[in-house]
Amino acid sequence: MNTLYWFTRDLRLHDNAALLAASKSDMLLCAYVVDPRWFQPGPLQSKAMGDHRWRFLWQSLITLERNLRALGQRLHIAYGKPEDVIPALVHNHKVNRVIRSRQPGTREAGQWQVIQDTLPDTLFQEFETLGLFTESSLPMSLEDLPDSFSKFRKLIEKSGERGPSMLRIRTLTALPPAPGFPEDNRGECPAVKKPLHPAPFTGGEKAGLARLQEFLFGHHAIDNYKQTRNALDALQEWDASSKFSPWLADGSLSAREVAETIARYERDETRNESTYWLWFELLWREYFYWYALKHGADLFRRNGVQHKRRPVTFYGHRFKAWCEGTTEYPLVNAAMNQLRETGYMSNRGRQLVASCFVNELELDWRYGAAWFEEQLIDYDVASNYGNWQYLAGVGADPRGLRQFNLEKQAQQYDPQGLFIDKWRGHAEQPVGLHTVDAADWPIS
């Protein structure tokens, strides 16, 4: 059996059921496809891949290649459309099986189907490696996934203390040979740009596992996680939150590895409300993964999974001011400047800027979600679009539209204005909600 393993969001050797299945082959070609379309603006003004995530992803790929070389393998990094690259590799290397991890997102599902249609005589297999559970181990069918997180959490916890046993897959120590290490065209990939500020994250499996151990057993920061998690300047207060999300997003770190390490910490060190809360938020990520698989294209539609029509539009000047941090709202500006310059923003900051986008600026939430997709190092299609729908009142929140009092939030989380000052929240020429242009003349 000659196998092509298509790495996607599973850039690791530990706890990787898909790679384990691929290892049972006579020949194994490990490939990652960098799609040129990621770097081009889409219909919602933004690109699918910005500089910060591309830098992190490239670091993860180089780390993965180094780990594969230690097992006598290598990583074939191809620059091109997967619909073209994968069939060409299959034909060139006489591959008769293609394996990848199951992906949420309609774009990914569509590509997978096109490739299967192109190669009708090839065996295709998908494995669930992105979350805590497999579909068969969920205490409900995917069709019956609850319409709110609370119902989902209760069903999971009712099925066991932390749900069914999440048996991690062993870390592979051997792999079949590659087909002569064929040359790839990685040199055509976009250049990796240097960051404006020292990069807060380093991509790769080694760095992700190290951060997991550091946050729990090194600094014991998990002990107070529930009290510190809302820190606004998450990059300054590094241990206020776990920072696992970038590695979870590209699969350099397994969600099951995180869950098991939390459980081990509770056995060996302490168990309290904060240790539970980290698991609780891991479960939120899990919910959105299955939510995306269930709802498909509705995850990206303006009216959301609720099909709830809201009067929104697109004001170009408001959208630009939000992206560039020049709105009338200093706290929002500061958070947006931090995001644009570092690729990261605290969870509290994300809620506030999204609330402003939907409520004060009265913009179509999809444009904000697309900007996050371009900018965030830890972009995850299910969590990103699921959270934006949740806040816009068209998704998984039964209470509807959410709006934060921005002035009150600033007083609570930045009482001395340090975050606003550091990230230049006071715009020199803030852009108001209304502008005057030629269409508005004459003015009486």
BELKA-V298921 format. One record per pair of residues at least 4 apart in sequence whose C-alpha atoms are under 8 Angstrom apart, sorted by the first residue. I is the first residue (numbers start at 0). J is the second residue. If there is no record, write none. Layout:
i=[I,I]
j=[J,J]
//
This chain:
i=[0,0,0,0,0,0,1,1,1,1,1,1,1,1,2,2,2,2,2,2,2,2,2,2,2,3,3,3,3,3,3,3,3,3,3,4,4,4,4,4,4,4,4,4,5,5,5,5,5,5,5,6,6,6,6,6,6,6,7,7,7,7,7,8,8,8,8,8,8,9,9,9,9,9,9,9,10,10,10,10,10,10,10,10,10,11,11,11,11,11,11,11,12,12,12,12,12,13,13,13,13,13,14,14,14,14,14,14,14,14,15,15,15,15,15,16,16,16,16,16,17,17,17,17,17,17,17,17,18,19,19,19,21,21,22,22,22,22,23,24,25,25,26,26,26,26,27,27,27,27,27,28,28,28,28,29,29,29,29,29,30,30,30,30,31,31,31,31,32,32,32,32,32,32,32,33,33,33,33,33,33,33,34,34,34,34,35,35,35,35,35,36,36,37,37,37,38,38,38,38,39,39,39,40,40,40,40,41,41,41,43,43,43,44,44,44,45,45,45,45,45,46,46,46,46,47,47,47,48,48,48,48,48,49,49,49,49,50,50,50,50,51,51,51,51,51,51,51,52,52,52,52,52,52,52,52,53,53,54,54,54,55,55,55,55,55,55,56,56,56,56,57,57,57,58,58,58,58,59,59,59,59,59,59,60,60,61,61,62,62,62,62,62,63,63,63,63,64,64,64,65,65,66,67,67,67,67,68,68,70,70,70,71,71,71,71,72,72,72,72,72,73,73,75,75,75,75,76,76,76,77,77,77,77,78,78,78,78,79,79,80,81,81,81,82,82,82,82,82,83,84,85,85,86,86,86,86,87,88,88,89,89,89,90,92,94,95,95,95,96,96,96,96,97,97,97,97,98,98,98,98,99,99,99,100,100,100,100,100,101,101,101,101,101,102,102,102,103,103,103,103,103,103,103,103,103,104,104,104,104,104,104,104,105,105,105,106,107,108,109,110,111,112,113,114,115,115,115,127,127,127,128,128,129,129,129,130,130,130,130,130,131,131,131,131,131,132,132,132,133,134,134,135,136,137,138,138,138,139,139,140,141,141,142,144,144,144,144,145,145,146,146,147,147,147,147,148,148,148,148,149,150,151,151,152,152,153,154,155,155,155,156,156,156,157,158,158,159,165,165,166,167,167,184,194,194,194,195,195,196,196,198,199,199,200,201,202,202,202,202,202,203,203,203,204,204,204,204,205,206,207,207,207,207,207,208,208,209,210,210,210,211,211,211,211,212,212,213,213,213,214,214,214,214,214,214,215,215,215,215,215,216,220,220,220,221,221,221,221,222,222,222,222,223,223,224,224,224,224,224,224,224,225,225,225,225,226,227,227,228,228,229,229,229,229,229,230,230,230,230,230,230,231,231,231,231,231,231,231,232,232,232,232,233,233,233,233,233,234,234,234,237,243,243,244,244,245,245,245,245,246,246,246,246,247,247,247,247,247,248,248,248,249,252,252,253,254,254,255,256,257,258,258,258,259,260,261,261,261,262,263,264,264,264,265,265,265,266,270,270,271,272,273,274,275,276,277,278,279,280,281,282,283,284,284,285,286,287,287,287,287,288,288,288,289,290,290,290,291,291,291,291,294,294,296,297,297,297,298,298,298,298,298,299,299,299,300,300,301,301,301,301,302,302,302,302,302,303,303,303,303,304,304,304,305,305,306,307,311,311,311,312,312,312,313,313,313,314,314,315,316,316,317,317,317,317,317,317,318,318,319,320,320,320,320,320,321,321,321,321,321,321,322,322,322,323,323,323,323,324,324,324,324,324,324,324,324,325,325,325,325,325,325,325,325,326,326,326,326,326,326,327,327,327,327,328,328,328,328,329,329,329,329,329,329,330,330,330,330,330,330,331,331,331,331,331,331,332,332,332,332,332,332,332,333,333,333,333,333,333,333,333,333,334,334,334,334,334,334,334,334,335,335,335,336,336,336,336,337,337,337,337,337,338,338,338,338,338,339,339,342,342,342,343,343,343,343,344,344,344,345,346,347,348,349,350,350,351,351,351,352,353,353,353,353,353,354,354,354,354,354,354,354,355,355,355,355,355,356,356,356,356,356,357,357,357,357,357,358,358,360,362,363,364,364,364,364,365,365,366,367,368,368,368,368,369,370,371,371,371,372,372,372,372,374,378,378,379,380,381,382,383,384,385,385,385,386,387,388,388,388,388,389,389,389,389,389,389,390,390,390,390,390,390,391,391,391,392,392,392,392,392,393,393,403,404,405,406,407,408,408,409,409,409,410,410,413,413,413,416,417,418,419,419,419,420,420,425,435,435,436]
j=[24,25,26,94,95,96,24,25,26,27,93,94,95,96,21,24,25,26,27,28,94,95,96,97,98,21,27,28,29,30,89,94,96,97,98,18,21,27,28,29,30,97,98,99,29,30,31,32,97,98,99,10,29,30,31,32,99,100,31,32,99,100,249,100,129,248,249,250,251,15,100,128,129,249,250,251,59,60,63,203,204,249,250,251,252,15,63,203,204,250,251,252,18,63,66,170,171,168,169,170,171,253,128,167,168,169,170,253,255,256,19,128,168,169,170,20,126,127,128,168,21,98,99,100,125,126,127,128,22,23,168,171,27,98,27,173,174,175,175,175,175,176,175,176,177,178,174,175,176,177,178,74,75,177,178,72,73,74,75,177,74,75,76,77,74,75,76,77,76,77,78,79,80,81,84,37,76,77,78,79,80,188,78,79,80,81,39,78,79,80,188,47,80,46,47,48,46,47,48,49,45,46,47,44,45,46,47,45,46,47,365,366,369,366,369,370,366,369,370,372,373,369,370,372,373,369,372,373,52,53,372,373,374,53,373,374,375,54,191,192,374,55,194,341,342,374,375,376,56,342,373,374,375,376,377,378,57,191,58,191,192,59,200,201,202,203,376,60,202,203,249,61,191,202,62,201,202,203,63,201,202,203,204,251,64,203,65,203,66,202,203,204,205,67,74,203,204,68,73,74,69,73,70,71,72,73,74,72,73,172,173,174,173,174,176,177,174,175,176,177,180,177,180,180,181,182,183,183,184,185,84,183,184,185,184,185,187,188,83,84,84,85,110,114,86,110,111,113,114,87,88,89,114,90,114,117,118,91,92,94,93,94,95,94,178,121,120,121,122,121,122,123,124,121,122,123,124,123,124,125,126,124,125,126,125,126,127,128,129,125,126,127,128,129,107,108,129,107,108,288,289,291,292,295,380,381,108,291,292,295,296,380,381,109,295,296,110,111,112,113,114,115,116,117,118,119,121,123,132,133,134,133,253,250,253,254,253,254,255,285,288,165,254,255,258,285,136,137,165,137,140,141,140,163,155,154,155,158,143,144,144,289,293,293,151,289,290,293,150,151,150,395,151,395,396,397,152,283,286,395,153,154,155,286,156,282,157,158,159,161,162,160,161,162,162,162,163,163,255,259,255,255,256,188,198,340,341,340,341,340,341,341,234,341,245,206,206,207,245,246,251,207,246,251,208,246,251,252,209,210,211,243,246,251,252,212,252,213,214,242,243,215,241,243,257,216,217,217,218,219,218,219,220,221,238,241,219,220,221,261,264,264,224,238,239,241,273,274,277,269,271,273,274,227,273,228,239,240,273,274,276,277,272,273,276,277,273,239,240,239,240,239,240,345,346,347,236,239,240,345,347,412,345,346,347,348,412,413,418,236,344,345,418,237,239,240,344,345,343,344,345,242,247,252,248,377,249,376,377,378,250,251,252,377,251,252,253,254,377,377,378,379,377,256,257,257,258,281,259,260,261,262,278,281,263,264,265,274,278,266,267,268,269,270,269,270,274,270,274,275,275,276,277,278,279,280,281,282,283,284,285,286,287,288,382,289,290,291,381,382,385,292,381,382,293,294,381,385,295,298,381,385,298,304,300,302,303,304,303,304,384,385,388,303,365,384,304,365,308,363,364,365,306,307,308,309,393,307,388,393,394,393,394,395,393,394,393,393,361,362,363,361,362,363,318,362,363,318,362,319,320,430,321,326,360,430,431,432,322,362,323,324,325,326,429,430,325,326,331,332,335,356,335,339,370,332,335,336,339,331,332,333,334,335,336,424,426,332,424,425,426,427,428,429,430,331,332,426,429,430,431,426,429,430,431,332,405,424,425,333,419,423,424,425,426,334,405,409,418,419,424,335,348,351,352,355,424,336,419,422,423,424,425,426,337,418,419,420,421,422,423,424,425,338,344,348,349,352,419,422,424,339,344,352,340,422,423,424,341,342,343,344,422,342,343,344,374,375,343,374,374,375,376,374,375,376,377,348,349,375,349,350,351,352,353,354,390,355,403,405,356,357,364,367,387,390,358,359,390,391,401,402,403,359,360,402,403,405,360,361,362,364,367,361,362,363,364,391,362,402,432,366,367,368,387,388,391,369,387,370,371,372,383,384,387,373,374,375,378,383,378,379,380,383,378,382,383,383,384,385,386,387,388,389,394,395,390,391,392,393,394,395,393,394,395,396,399,400,394,396,399,400,401,402,399,400,401,396,398,399,400,401,399,400,408,408,409,410,411,412,413,413,414,416,414,415,417,418,419,420,421,422,423,424,425,424,425,429,439,440,440]
//
